[in-house]
Amino acid sequence: MLGEAEFFDVMRQGLWVAVVISGPILAVALGVGLLIGLFQALTSIQEMTLTFVPKVGAILATFWMSMSFMTKHLMMFWSGTIIPIIVGG
């Protein structure tokens, strides 16, 4: 049975893993959004698909390229933290 301190430590670790895993995708989405916004401001083109399609494409490409990184971090968290708690509890 987990105590309160151990529970909050596992929650903290889980949240940190979520931040690390989502970092690359969020950074690319922010960068592409800024570039598209700058392009739209310079050219006065205000087309909604111009912001949506390139951002989704960049996010999908980033997700595809970082899947092994994400899987590695999730597996380390599960095998090092969650599964020992389940087996030991």
VOMAR-752652 format. One record per residue (C-alpha): residue in one letter; chain; residue number from 1; x, y, z. Coordinates in pm, 1 decimal, decimal comma, m for minus. Layout:
BEGIN
   resn   chain   resi          X          Y          Z
      A       A    NUM          X          Y          Z
...
//
This chain:
BEGIN
   resn   chain   resi          X          Y          Z
      M       A      1        0,0        0,0        0,0
      L       A      2      135,2      337,9      m99,3
      G       A      3      162,1      611,7      153,9
      E       A      4       68,6      966,5       75,1
      A       A      5      427,6     1075,4        7,6
      E       A      6      494,8      783,2     m226,7
      F       A      7      167,8      845,3     m411,6
      F       A      8      254,4     1210,9     m471,1
      D       A      9      607,2     1115,8     m578,0
      V       A     10      471,5      874,2     m839,5
      M       A     11      225,7     1139,7     m959,1
      R       A     12      509,8     1392,3     m984,9
      Q       A     13      718,4     1147,2    m1186,9
      G       A     14      423,0     1071,0    m1414,7
      L       A     15      358,1     1439,3    m1478,2
      W       A     16      724,9     1497,0    m1553,1
      V       A     17      724,9     1210,1    m1803,6
      A       A     18      417,8     1365,8    m1969,4
      V       A     19      597,4     1701,2    m1994,1
      V       A     20      912,3     1545,0    m2139,8
      I       A     21      717,1     1336,0    m2390,5
      S       A     22      497,7     1621,6    m2508,8
      G       A     23      785,2     1871,0    m2528,5
      P       A     24      903,6     1803,4    m2884,5
      I       A     25      553,6     1811,6    m3031,6
      L       A     26      456,3     2127,6    m2846,7
      A       A     27      781,4     2300,6    m2942,4
      V       A     28      732,4     2219,3    m3310,6
      A       A     29      367,9     2330,8    m3298,6
      L       A     30      474,2     2658,8    m3138,3
      G       A     31      754,3     2716,6    m3389,9
      V       A     32      539,7     2638,3    m3693,4
      G       A     33      257,1     2851,5    m3556,0
      L       A     34      492,4     3145,6    m3508,0
      L       A     35      635,5     3109,8    m3857,8
      I       A     36      291,5     3086,7    m4015,9
      G       A     37      169,7     3383,1    m3810,8
      L       A     38      468,3     3586,6    m3923,1
      F       A     39      406,0     3486,4    m4285,6
      Q       A     40       39,6     3582,0    m4256,2
      A       A     41      124,9     3917,5    m4101,0
      L       A     42      377,4     3995,0    m4373,8
      T       A     43      154,5     3895,0    m4663,3
      S       A     44     m189,0     3988,1    m4518,5
      I       A     45     m319,7     3641,5    m4611,2
      Q       A     46     m574,4     3531,4    m4349,9
      E       A     47     m663,6     3182,0    m4463,5
      M       A     48     m760,6     2933,9    m4189,6
      T       A     49     m629,9     2628,7    m4375,2
      L       A     50     m291,7     2798,4    m4406,2
      T       A     51     m251,9     2775,0    m4028,2
      F       A     52     m409,1     2433,4    m3980,1
      V       A     53     m264,3     2208,6    m4249,7
      P       A     54      109,3     2287,2    m4210,7
      K       A     55       83,9     2271,3    m3831,5
      V       A     56      m86,5     1930,7    m3839,1
      G       A     57      169,1     1804,7    m4090,6
      A       A     58      459,1     1923,2    m3875,5
      I       A     59      303,6     1770,0    m3563,9
      L       A     60      252,6     1435,1    m3738,3
      A       A     61      609,1     1436,2    m3871,1
      T       A     62      746,0     1520,7    m3526,9
      F       A     63      534,5     1250,6    m3365,7
      W       A     64      657,2      996,1    m3618,4
      M       A     65     1022,1     1093,2    m3565,2
      S       A     66      999,0     1098,0    m3184,3
      M       A     67      796,1      780,9    m3126,8
      S       A     68     1099,2      580,5    m3014,9
      F       A     69     1198,4      856,8    m2770,9
      M       A     70      844,8      865,4    m2628,1
      T       A     71      818,7      488,2    m2606,8
      K       A     72     1154,4      462,4    m2431,1
      H       A     73     1055,5      716,5    m2165,6
      L       A     74      714,3      558,4    m2109,5
      M       A     75      861,2      210,5    m2080,1
      M       A     76     1125,2      331,0    m1833,1
      F       A     77      853,9      494,0    m1622,0
      W       A     78      629,9      188,6    m1628,2
      S       A     79      901,2      m71,8    m1574,0
      G       A     80     1088,7      131,9    m1314,2
      T       A     81      799,8      285,3    m1119,8
      I       A     82      450,3      152,7    m1187,9
      I       A     83      511,1     m222,3    m1228,7
      P       A     84      722,4     m253,5     m908,2
      I       A     85      440,4      m82,0     m717,2
      I       A     86      183,9     m323,8     m863,4
      V       A     87      400,1     m630,7     m796,8
      G       A     88      504,2     m515,0     m450,7
      G       A     89      154,0     m403,4     m352,7
//
